[in-house]
Amino acid sequence: MLYHRIFENVNRQSVKVWVLGFSQGTATVSRWVSRGMADIDHLVLWGGFLPPDLDLAATRNIFHKLGLIFVFGKNDAFTNQEIWKRRAETLAGM
């Protein structure tokens, strides 16, 4: 795995690891992070959310330790304030 190859030569304690998922890639990167095989400091989901098939109860410890950041545009055609309210409630219940 690329993550492990990088940290064969870099002291992991000396850097912060940021992971970015954009649009449809937010689901892919969320699933990858949920496996817990890489020590991630921050996860940025830009234009997307955690995928609905992700077991939040099983992965809550992984996602709780992250700096989880969501980014959306004001005129995003795929989301609105009501959708964000429901998603925030889901995360708060994690």
DSSP file (Angstrom, degrees, kcal/mol; ACC not computed):
  #  RESIDUE AA STRUCTURE BP1 BP2  ACC     N-H-->O    O-->H-N    N-H-->O    O-->H-N    TCO  KAPPA ALPHA  PHI   PSI    X-CA   Y-CA   Z-CA
    1    1 A M     >        0   0    0      0, 0.0     4,-2.0     0, 0.0     3,-0.2   0.000 360.0 360.0 360.0 140.3    0.0    0.0    0.0
    2    2 A L  H  >  +     0   0    0      1,-0.2     4,-2.5     2,-0.2     5,-0.2   0.882 360.0  58.9 -57.2 -42.8    1.3    3.5   -0.9
    3    3 A Y  H  > S+     0   0    0      1,-0.2     4,-2.0     2,-0.2    -1,-0.2   0.934 109.4  43.4 -53.2 -49.8    0.7    4.8    2.6
    4    4 A H  H  4 S+     0   0    0     -3,-0.2     4,-0.4     1,-0.2    -1,-0.2   0.858 110.9  55.1 -68.2 -35.4    3.1    2.2    4.1
    5    5 A R  H >< S+     0   0    0     -4,-2.0     3,-0.9     1,-0.2     4,-0.5   0.909 108.4  49.2 -63.4 -41.1    5.7    2.6    1.4
    6    6 A I  H >X S+     0   0    0     -4,-2.5     3,-1.5     1,-0.2     4,-0.8   0.931 110.3  50.0 -62.8 -45.5    5.9    6.4    2.1
    7    7 A F  T 3< S+     0   0    0     -4,-2.0     5,-0.3     1,-0.3    -1,-0.2   0.389  90.8  76.9 -83.9   6.9    6.3    5.8    5.8
    8    8 A E  T <4 S+     0   0    0     -3,-0.9    -1,-0.3    -4,-0.4    -2,-0.2   0.762 113.5  25.2 -70.9 -27.6    9.1    3.3    5.4
    9    9 A N  T <4 S+     0   0    0     -3,-1.5     2,-0.4    -4,-0.5    -2,-0.2   0.481 117.5  65.4-115.8  -7.4   11.2    6.4    4.7
   10   10 A V  S  < S-     0   0    0     -4,-0.8     2,-0.7     5,-0.0    -1,-0.1  -0.966  83.4-117.7-122.7 134.0    9.4    9.2    6.5
   11   11 A N    >   -     0   0    0     -2,-0.4     3,-1.8     1,-0.2     4,-0.3  -0.585  22.3-154.1 -69.0 110.7    8.9    9.5   10.2
   12   12 A R  G >  S+     0   0    0     -2,-0.7     3,-1.3    -5,-0.3    -1,-0.2   0.829  90.9  60.5 -57.9 -34.6    5.1    9.3   10.6
   13   13 A Q  G 3  S+     0   0    0      1,-0.3    -1,-0.3    -3,-0.1    -2,-0.1   0.667  97.6  60.5 -69.0 -15.7    5.3   11.3   13.9
   14   14 A S  G <  S+     0   0    0     -3,-1.8     2,-0.3     2,-0.0    -1,-0.3   0.487 105.1  48.2 -92.1  -2.7    6.8   14.2   12.1
   15   15 A V  S <  S-     0   0    0     -3,-1.3     2,-0.4    -4,-0.3    -5,-0.0  -0.925  71.2-128.0-135.9 158.6    4.0   14.9    9.7
   16   16 A K        -     0   0    0     -2,-0.3     2,-0.7    25,-0.0    24,-0.1  -0.887  25.9-139.3-101.1 138.5    0.2   15.3    9.6
   17   17 A V        -     0   0    0     -2,-0.4    25,-2.2    22,-0.1    24,-1.9  -0.890  19.3-173.5-105.6 117.4   -1.6   13.1    7.1
   18   18 A W  E     -a   42   0A   0     -2,-0.7     2,-0.4    23,-0.2    25,-0.2  -0.893   4.4-163.7-106.8 136.6   -4.5   14.7    5.3
   19   19 A V  E     -a   43   0A   0     23,-2.3    25,-3.2    -2,-0.4     2,-0.4  -0.983   4.4-161.9-122.9 134.1   -6.7   12.7    3.0
   20   20 A L  E     -a   44   0A   0     -2,-0.4     2,-0.4    23,-0.2    25,-0.2  -0.957   8.8-174.6-120.1 130.5   -9.0   14.4    0.4
   21   21 A G  E     -a   45   0A   0     23,-2.7    25,-3.2    -2,-0.4     2,-0.4  -0.990  11.7-160.8-118.5 133.1  -11.9   12.9   -1.4
   22   22 A F  E >   -a   46   0A   0     -2,-0.4     3,-2.6    23,-0.2    25,-0.2  -0.953  51.2 -44.7-118.9 131.5  -13.6   14.9   -4.1
   23   23 A S  T >  S+     0   0    0     23,-3.2     3,-1.8    -2,-0.4     4,-0.4  -0.283 135.0   4.6  55.5-122.2  -17.2   14.3   -5.5
   24   24 A Q  T >> S+     0   0    0      1,-0.3     4,-0.9     2,-0.2     3,-0.8   0.742 125.3  71.1 -65.2 -20.9  -17.7   10.6   -6.0
   25   25 A G  H <> S+     0   0    0     -3,-2.6     4,-2.7     1,-0.2    -1,-0.3   0.634  78.9  77.2 -69.6 -13.2  -14.2   10.0   -4.5
   26   26 A T  H <> S+     0   0    0     -3,-1.8     4,-1.9     1,-0.2    -1,-0.2   0.896  95.5  47.2 -64.1 -38.0  -15.6   10.9   -1.1
   27   27 A A  H <> S+     0   0    0     -3,-0.8     4,-2.2    -4,-0.4    -1,-0.2   0.923 113.0  48.6 -67.4 -43.8  -17.3    7.5   -0.8
   28   28 A T  H  X S+     0   0    0     -4,-0.9     4,-2.1     1,-0.2    -2,-0.2   0.944 114.2  44.0 -62.0 -49.7  -14.1    5.7   -2.0
   29   29 A V  H  X S+     0   0    0     -4,-2.7     4,-2.7     1,-0.2    -1,-0.2   0.858 111.3  55.0 -68.1 -33.6  -11.8    7.5    0.4
   30   30 A S  H  X S+     0   0    0     -4,-1.9     4,-2.3    -5,-0.3    -1,-0.2   0.912 109.0  47.5 -64.1 -41.7  -14.3    7.1    3.3
   31   31 A R  H  X S+     0   0    0     -4,-2.2     4,-0.8     2,-0.2    -2,-0.2   0.906 112.3  50.2 -65.0 -40.5  -14.4    3.4    2.8
   32   32 A W  H ><>S+     0   0    0     -4,-2.1     3,-0.9     1,-0.2     5,-0.5   0.938 112.5  45.8 -62.7 -47.5  -10.5    3.3    2.6
   33   33 A V  H ><5S+     0   0    0     -4,-2.7     3,-1.9     1,-0.2     5,-0.2   0.884 105.2  62.4 -62.9 -37.9  -10.2    5.3    5.8
   34   34 A S  H 3<5S+     0   0    0     -4,-2.3    -1,-0.2     1,-0.3    -2,-0.2   0.714  89.5  69.3 -63.5 -20.0  -12.8    3.1    7.5
   35   35 A R  T <<5S-     0   0    0     -3,-0.9    -1,-0.3    -4,-0.8    -2,-0.2   0.716  96.7-140.7 -70.7 -19.4  -10.6    0.0    7.1
   36   36 A G  T < 5 +     0   0    0     -3,-1.9    -3,-0.1    -4,-0.4    -2,-0.1   0.702  63.4 125.8  71.0  19.9   -8.2    1.5    9.7
   37   37 A M      < +     0   0    0     -5,-0.5     2,-0.4     1,-0.1    -1,-0.1   0.534  66.9  50.0 -89.0  -6.0   -5.1    0.4    7.8
   38   38 A A  S    S-     0   0    0     -5,-0.2     2,-1.0    -6,-0.2    -2,-0.1  -0.989  82.7-124.7-133.0 142.0   -3.6    3.9    7.7
   39   39 A D        -     0   0    0     -2,-0.4     2,-0.4   -36,-0.0   -22,-0.1  -0.756  38.8-176.4 -87.9 102.6   -3.2    6.4   10.5
   40   40 A I        -     0   0    0     -2,-1.0   -22,-0.1     1,-0.1     3,-0.1  -0.812  23.1-172.2-106.8 139.1   -5.0    9.5    9.2
   41   41 A D  S    S+     0   0    0    -24,-1.9    26,-2.3    -2,-0.4     2,-0.4   0.833  74.3  17.8 -93.8 -41.4   -5.1   12.9   11.0
   42   42 A H  E     -ab  18  67A   0    -25,-2.2   -23,-2.3    24,-0.2     2,-0.5  -0.995  57.4-163.6-138.2 138.8   -7.6   14.7    8.8
   43   43 A L  E     -ab  19  68A   0     24,-2.3    26,-2.9    -2,-0.4     2,-0.6  -0.985   8.3-166.0-122.6 121.8  -10.2   13.7    6.2
   44   44 A V  E     -ab  20  69A   0    -25,-3.2   -23,-2.7    -2,-0.5     2,-0.7  -0.935   1.9-167.4-109.2 121.4  -11.6   16.3    3.9
   45   45 A L  E     -ab  21  70A   0     24,-3.2    26,-2.4    -2,-0.6     2,-0.7  -0.928   9.8-168.3-109.9 109.5  -14.8   15.3    1.9
   46   46 A W  E     -ab  22  71A   0    -25,-3.2   -23,-3.2    -2,-0.7    26,-0.2  -0.866  69.6 -10.0-107.4 111.8  -15.3   17.9   -0.8
   47   47 A G  S    S+     0   0    0     24,-3.3     2,-0.3    -2,-0.7    -1,-0.2   0.755 125.2  61.5  76.9  24.2  -18.6   17.8   -2.6
   48   48 A G        -     0   0    0     23,-0.3    -1,-0.3    -3,-0.3     2,-0.2  -0.957  65.3-135.7-164.6 179.0  -19.7   14.5   -1.1
   49   49 A F        -     0   0    0     -2,-0.3   -19,-0.1   -26,-0.1    -3,-0.1  -0.757  46.0 -62.6-135.7 178.2  -20.5   12.7    2.2
   50   50 A L        -     0   0    0     -2,-0.2   -23,-0.1     1,-0.1   -24,-0.1  -0.480  67.8-103.2 -62.7 137.4  -19.9    9.4    3.9
   51   51 A P    >   -     0   0    0      0, 0.0     3,-1.7     0, 0.0    -1,-0.1  -0.330  20.7-124.6 -68.2 147.6  -21.4    6.7    1.8
   52   52 A P  T 3  S+     0   0    0      0, 0.0    -2,-0.1     0, 0.0   -25,-0.0   0.740 108.4  59.8 -65.4 -22.4  -24.7    5.2    3.0
   53   53 A D  T 3  S+     0   0    0      2,-0.1     2,-0.4     3,-0.0    -3,-0.0   0.525  79.0 110.1 -83.0  -4.4  -23.4    1.7    3.0
   54   54 A L  S <  S-     0   0    0     -3,-1.7     2,-1.3     1,-0.1     3,-0.1  -0.572  73.6-129.3 -74.4 128.5  -20.7    2.6    5.6
   55   55 A D     >  -     0   0    0     -2,-0.4     4,-1.5     1,-0.2     3,-0.2  -0.644  26.2-175.3 -79.7  95.1  -21.3    1.0    9.0
   56   56 A L  H  > S+     0   0    0     -2,-1.3     4,-0.8     1,-0.2    -1,-0.2   0.845  80.0  55.4 -64.2 -34.5  -21.0    4.1   11.2
   57   57 A A  H  4 S+     0   0    0      1,-0.2     3,-0.4     2,-0.2     4,-0.3   0.908 110.9  44.5 -64.8 -40.4  -21.4    2.1   14.4
   58   58 A A  H  4 S+     0   0    0      1,-0.2    -1,-0.2    -3,-0.2    -2,-0.2   0.751 122.2  37.5 -75.6 -23.5  -18.5   -0.2   13.5
   59   59 A T  H >X S+     0   0    0     -4,-1.5     4,-2.1     1,-0.1     3,-0.6   0.325  80.6 108.4-110.5   6.7  -16.2    2.6   12.3
   60   60 A R  H 3X S+     0   0    0     -4,-0.8     4,-2.5    -3,-0.4     5,-0.2   0.855  76.8  55.3 -58.0 -38.0  -17.1    5.3   14.9
   61   61 A N  H 3> S+     0   0    0     -4,-0.3     4,-1.0     1,-0.2    -1,-0.2   0.887 109.5  47.9 -63.0 -37.4  -13.7    5.0   16.7
   62   62 A I  H <4 S+     0   0    0     -3,-0.6     4,-0.4     1,-0.2     3,-0.4   0.947 116.6  41.3 -66.7 -48.8  -11.8    5.6   13.4
   63   63 A F  H >< S+     0   0    0     -4,-2.1     3,-0.6     1,-0.2    -2,-0.2   0.784 107.7  61.9 -74.6 -26.4  -13.9    8.6   12.4
   64   64 A H  H 3< S+     0   0    0     -4,-2.5    -1,-0.2    -5,-0.3    -2,-0.2   0.829 102.6  50.7 -67.2 -30.7  -14.1   10.1   15.9
   65   65 A K  T 3< S+     0   0    0     -4,-1.0    -1,-0.2    -3,-0.4    -2,-0.2   0.603  98.2  88.6 -84.1  -9.2  -10.3   10.6   16.1
   66   66 A L  S <  S-     0   0    0     -3,-0.6     2,-1.1    -4,-0.4   -24,-0.2  -0.481  82.8-121.4 -84.9 154.0  -10.1   12.3   12.7
   67   67 A G  E     -b   42   0A   0    -26,-2.3   -24,-2.3    -2,-0.2     2,-0.6  -0.860  41.5-162.4 -84.8  99.5  -10.4   16.0   11.9
   68   68 A L  E     -b   43   0A   0     -2,-1.1     2,-0.4   -26,-0.2   -24,-0.2  -0.787  10.9-177.6 -95.6 120.4  -13.4   15.4    9.6
   69   69 A I  E     -b   44   0A   0    -26,-2.9   -24,-3.2    -2,-0.6     2,-0.4  -0.965  11.0-162.6-123.9 130.4  -14.1   18.3    7.3
   70   70 A F  E     -b   45   0A   0     -2,-0.4     2,-0.4   -26,-0.2   -24,-0.2  -0.932   6.4-168.0-112.0 136.4  -17.0   18.6    4.8
   71   71 A V  E     +b   46   0A   0    -26,-2.4   -24,-3.3    -2,-0.4   -23,-0.3  -0.989  13.6 161.6-127.9 126.3  -16.9   21.2    1.9
   72   72 A F        -     0   0    0     -2,-0.4     2,-0.2   -26,-0.2    -2,-0.0  -0.985  34.8-117.4-138.8 150.4  -19.8   22.1   -0.3
   73   73 A G    >   -     0   0    0     -2,-0.3     3,-1.3     1,-0.1    -2,-0.0  -0.509  26.0-119.3 -81.0 155.5  -20.6   25.0   -2.5
   74   74 A K  T 3  S+     0   0    0      1,-0.3    -1,-0.1    -2,-0.2     0, 0.0   0.794 114.8  42.5 -64.2 -28.5  -23.5   27.3   -1.8
   75   75 A N  T 3  S+     0   0    0      5,-0.0     2,-0.3     3,-0.0    -1,-0.3  -0.044  78.4 151.4-110.0  30.6  -25.1   26.4   -5.2
   76   76 A D    X   -     0   0    0     -3,-1.3     3,-0.9     1,-0.2    -4,-0.0  -0.473  37.4-152.1 -66.1 124.4  -24.5   22.7   -5.1
   77   77 A A  T 3  S+     0   0    0     -2,-0.3    -1,-0.2     1,-0.2     3,-0.0   0.620  89.2  55.0 -73.7 -12.9  -27.2   21.0   -7.1
   78   78 A F  T 3  S+     0   0    0    -31,-0.0     2,-0.3     2,-0.0    -1,-0.2   0.384 109.0  35.8-105.9   3.4  -26.9   17.8   -5.0
   79   79 A T    <   +     0   0    0     -3,-0.9     2,-0.3     4,-0.0     3,-0.0  -0.970  53.9 179.6-149.6 164.3  -27.4   19.0   -1.5
   80   80 A N     >  -     0   0    0     -2,-0.3     4,-2.1    -5,-0.0     5,-0.2  -0.913  49.7 -83.4-154.3 179.7  -29.3   21.6    0.5
   81   81 A Q  H  > S+     0   0    0     -2,-0.3     4,-2.0     1,-0.2     5,-0.1   0.850 123.8  53.4 -62.8 -36.3  -29.7   22.7    4.1
   82   82 A E  H  > S+     0   0    0      2,-0.2     4,-2.1     1,-0.2    -1,-0.2   0.911 108.3  49.5 -66.5 -42.2  -32.3   20.0    5.0
   83   83 A I  H  > S+     0   0    0      1,-0.2     4,-2.3     2,-0.2    -2,-0.2   0.926 111.6  49.7 -61.1 -44.0  -30.0   17.2    3.7
   84   84 A W  H  X S+     0   0    0     -4,-2.1     4,-2.6     1,-0.2    -2,-0.2   0.859 106.9  55.1 -64.5 -35.4  -27.1   18.6    5.8
   85   85 A K  H  X S+     0   0    0     -4,-2.0     4,-2.0     2,-0.2    -1,-0.2   0.940 110.3  45.4 -62.2 -46.5  -29.3   18.8    8.9
   86   86 A R  H  X S+     0   0    0     -4,-2.1     4,-1.9     1,-0.2    -2,-0.2   0.902 114.1  48.9 -64.1 -41.0  -30.2   15.1    8.6
   87   87 A R  H  X S+     0   0    0     -4,-2.3     4,-2.3     1,-0.2    -1,-0.2   0.895 109.5  51.6 -67.3 -39.3  -26.5   14.2    7.9
   88   88 A A  H  X S+     0   0    0     -4,-2.6     4,-2.5     1,-0.2    -1,-0.2   0.888 108.8  51.7 -63.5 -38.8  -25.3   16.2   10.9
   89   89 A E  H  X S+     0   0    0     -4,-2.0     4,-1.4     2,-0.2    -1,-0.2   0.891 108.8  51.3 -64.7 -39.0  -27.9   14.4   13.1
   90   90 A T  H  < S+     0   0    0     -4,-1.9     4,-0.3     1,-0.2    -2,-0.2   0.930 112.6  45.2 -63.4 -45.4  -26.6   11.1   11.9
   91   91 A L  H >< S+     0   0    0     -4,-2.3     3,-1.5     1,-0.2    -2,-0.2   0.886 108.6  56.1 -66.4 -38.5  -23.0   12.0   12.7
   92   92 A A  H 3< S+     0   0    0     -4,-2.5    -1,-0.2     1,-0.3    -2,-0.2   0.822 105.5  53.4 -63.9 -29.2  -24.0   13.4   16.1
   93   93 A G  T 3<        0   0    0     -4,-1.4    -1,-0.3     1,-0.2    -2,-0.2   0.491 360.0 360.0 -82.8  -3.1  -25.5   10.1   16.9
   94   94 A M    <         0   0    0     -3,-1.5    -1,-0.2    -4,-0.3    -2,-0.1   0.477 360.0 360.0 -67.2 360.0  -22.3    8.2   16.1
